[in-house]
Amino acid sequence: MSALASAAIHRITLDPLTQAVPRATFERAPQVVCDAYVEDIKKFATLTAWGWVHGASENIDHHAPDPTFETAISSANLALRRVDARGVVPAEVPVRLTHTDCDSILSAGIVSGVLPADDAFGEAAIAADHTGAAHPIADLLQAIENTRSLAISFEALEALLAGHTLPEHADRALAERLERRAQAEAAVREGRFTIDDGFAWADFDDAMEGEFFPTLLPEARVIVTASPDPVLPGVRQIRARLGQAARAGETLHSLGLSRYDVRYGGRWNAGSNRRGGGTVLSASEWVAEYRVWATYARSDGRPAV
């Protein structure tokens, strides 16, 4: 095991995957939870420049439903702020994760002192979470996140940073991700998307990861893709991403996507109706019906968007 992986395992704890860390767990003992939403955090913790603080515990995370985080910021950026303001977390305080994606690995690595407070890590997190731009660190860590292994993630990251050959499994996973990125680039290059008034949409025969598209469609406010449900015949899953051309203060919540489609859910900048059961509509039909709905959605009669 590499030195970086050993240090990570010593300093960082990977907890079970969950939608929200229970408040009782967070308050039980001093700890720092990175890149994971803590239940009701806004109701009892104090918001700082780097996240939420409650007693001796901290939640360095950009997922809380607060306007502060409805912008291109990720947990790794907050971690950099934390280290700049207060230094790394003391060795006796646990640093906890529930995910092993790019932002989780980097934020925990930074605040624990396993990784240096390097702005390149903040840039990688933004690429992974917001722009979808190609970035060697982001692409590697996103490619291997499903292994859910601190050792694998930090060992591969150390090899990348040192310019060494990646472990075989990481190299294979990265190649697969880069192939998916190439497919997304080809879809845009081949004109698969229709773009009108800031909305970009396309139908695909297979699931297409929406995270790559913001940087490929810089003129889009909202990007909508549809692909067949893998189980239900005739059903399509709609995925939406907020584009880089979004207006000031505009989010997928403010656009009312979940009010228009009750099966839709997600964060301020990304979501889908996959968990809600999908739709029989194509991407073009979904967008067209949304626009009709948006025109009449506001009680004052003005367009909703």
N, C-alpha and C positions, 0 to 999 in steps of 0.2 A: 504494500500500500504506500502511496506517495506521502511525502511530508505534509502537503496541503490537505489531503484527504484525512490523514490521521488527526491533524489539528482540528478539522471541521467536526469530525465525529466526537472529539473530546469536548468541544465548546458548544455544539449545536445539537438540539434534540428534534427529531422528526416525529411529530404526533400523527395520529390517524387523520385521514382526509375527512374534512367536515365543511359544511357551509358556513358555520359560525362557531368560534370558540366560546363555550359557555362562560357567562359572566362569573359564575362561582369558581370555575377553574382559574380564571384570570386573577381573581382577587385572593385566591388561596395562599399564595406566597409570591414574593418578589420575582418578576420574570419580565422578559422582553419578547413579545410576540411579533414576528415579522411577516408582512405580506399576507395576513389573514385577518378577516373581520372578527372582532370581538363583539359578542351579543350586546346590544344596547349601549355601545361604547359612548355615544353622544350624550346619554342620559346621566352618566356618572363620572366621566373623565374630563380632563381639561385639554383643550386643543393647543398644541404648541407649534412651532415652526417645523418640527420633524414628526409630528404625529400626536397621539393621545397619551397623557400621563395621569396615572391614578396611584397616589402613594409612591411606593418604590417600584411599581410596574409601569411598563410602557407598551404601547401598541403602535409600532412603526408600520403603517399600512395606509394605502390610498383607496381602499374599497368602501370605507364608510360613506353613507349617503349624505354628503355634505358638499356645499358649493365649492369649498376650498379645493376639493379633489376633482372637480369637473373641468379638468384641463390636462394638458400633456405632462403629467407627473406620475412617477411610479415609486414604489417603496424604496428602491435603491437610491433614488434621489433624496428621499427623506432620510435614509440612513447616512448619506454623505453629510447632510445638514446636522444630524445628531452628533456625528463624530467631530465635525467642525466646532460645534457648540460645547460638547461635554466630553469628548473623547470616546474611546471604545467602552463597551459595557464591562464592568468589573468581572473578573473570572468566576466569582462565586454566584453570579446571577445567571440563571439559565436563559439561553436564547432559543426560542422555539419556532418551529415551522409546521405547517400542515401540507404544504405543496412543495414540489421540487422543480418548478419552472424557472425560467431565467431570473425573474425579478425576486423570487423567494430565495434562491441560492445566493444571489448577489447581495441582497439587503442583509441577510443573516451573516454572510461572510464579512461584510463591511463592519457592522456594529460589533461583531465578536472579535474583530482584529485578525481574523483568519486571512482576510483580504485587505490590501491597502485601500485607503480612501482615494481612489483614482476616478477622475471624472469619466474615463472611458467606460466604467461599469454603469454609470448613470446613463450614458448614451446608449449602451446596449439594452438597458431596461426600457427606454423610450422606444427603441426600434421594435422590441418584442411586444410591448403592450399597446403602442399607439400608431406608429407610422407604418410598420411592416417592412421597413427598409432592410436591405441586406446588411448584416453585421456579423462578423465571425463569432463573437462571443454569444450574441443572442441566438443565432442559428444553431450553434452547438448545444447550448443548454436547453433550448426549446425542443431540439431533436431527441434528447435523452430524458426528458422530464418524466416519462411514463415508467421509467425504471424505479422511480421513487427510492433512490439510493444516494445518500450523501457521499459515500465513498466514490461511486461511479461519477457523479457530477463534478466533484472537486478534483478527482484524479484526471478526468478529461480536460477540465479547465486548466489545470496546471500544465498539462502537456501542450495545450494550445498556446498558452502564454509564453512557454519556454521555446516554442517552435519545434517541439518534438512530434514524432508520429503519434497520432491518436490511438488509443486502445481500439481493437478491431470492432467491437460492438458499437462504440461511439462513432467511429468512422463510417460504419454501415448506416447507422441511423441518420447521421448528418447528410450522407449522400442521398438518402430517401427524401429528406426534407428539401434539399436543394433541387431535387427533381420536381417536387410539388411546387416550389417557387417558380421553376422554369415553366411549368404548366400554367400557372397564374399569369406570368408574363406573356406567354403565347396567347392566352385568351384575350388579353387587352390588345396585343399587337394585331390579332386577327379580327378585331372589331366585334367581339362577342357582346360587348356592353352597348346598350343604348343610353345616351346621356341627354337629359333635358332638364333645364332649369335647376341644375345642381344635383339632380337625382340620377344615379347610374344603376342600371339593373341588367341582369343576365340570368338565363336558365342554363343549367348544366345537367348532364346525364349522370354524373357522379358527384359526390360531396366535394366541394371546393372550399378550402380554408380561406375565410374572408380576411384574415389578419394581414395577408400580403397586399391587399388592394389599395389601401389609402395612399401609399407612395406611388403606386402605378396609375392611379386616377386622381391626380392632384386637383383637378377642377371640380371634383364631386363633393357635395355637402353630405350626402347620404348614399351609401352603397348597399344595394339589395341583391342577394343571390338566392336562387331556389334550386333544390336538387331533390330527387326522389327519396322518399322515406325507405330505408333499407328493408323494412318489414311489411308496411301497409301498402297494398297496391293502390295506385291512383292518388296517393297522398304525397305532398311535397313539403319539404322543410324550408322555411324562409329564414335567412340570416341577414342581419342588418349591421352595418358599421358606420359610425360617424366619420365623414371624410375630412380631409385637411382644409377644404374650402368652406367648412361650416361657419356660419355667421357668429359674431360675438355673442356669447351666452347661450348659443344653441346646443341642445343635447337631444339624444333620442327620447328622453323623458319629456322635454319641453315640446317636442314635435308630436307627442301623444301617441306613439306607436302602440303602446300597451292599452290605450283606451280604444283605439281603432280596432285592433286585433286582440281580443281577450285571451287568446292562447299565447300571445307574445310576452316575453319577459327578458330581463337582462339589466346590464349596467347602463350608465349614462352614455357610453360610447359603443356598446356592442351588445347584441342579444339575438334571440331567435324564438320561433314558436315550436321548436323541436319537443321540448318537455310538455308542451300543452297539447300536442297531438297533430301539429302541422296544419295543412290547408289543402284544398283541392285547386287552389289558384296557382297560376304561373306567376313568375316574378313581375311580368308586365301587367297582369291583371291585378295583382296585389297592390302595386304602386298606383295604378289608375284608380282603383277603388279607394285607396288611402287619400288620394288628392281630392276626390269628390267629398269624402268625409271631412277632410281638413277645411275645405271651403266653408262648411256650415257648422263646424264644431264649436265655434265661439258664440257665446250668448249675445254678444254685441253685434253680431252679423258680419264682422270683419273676418277675412281669411285667418285660419289658425296658424298658417306658416307663411 
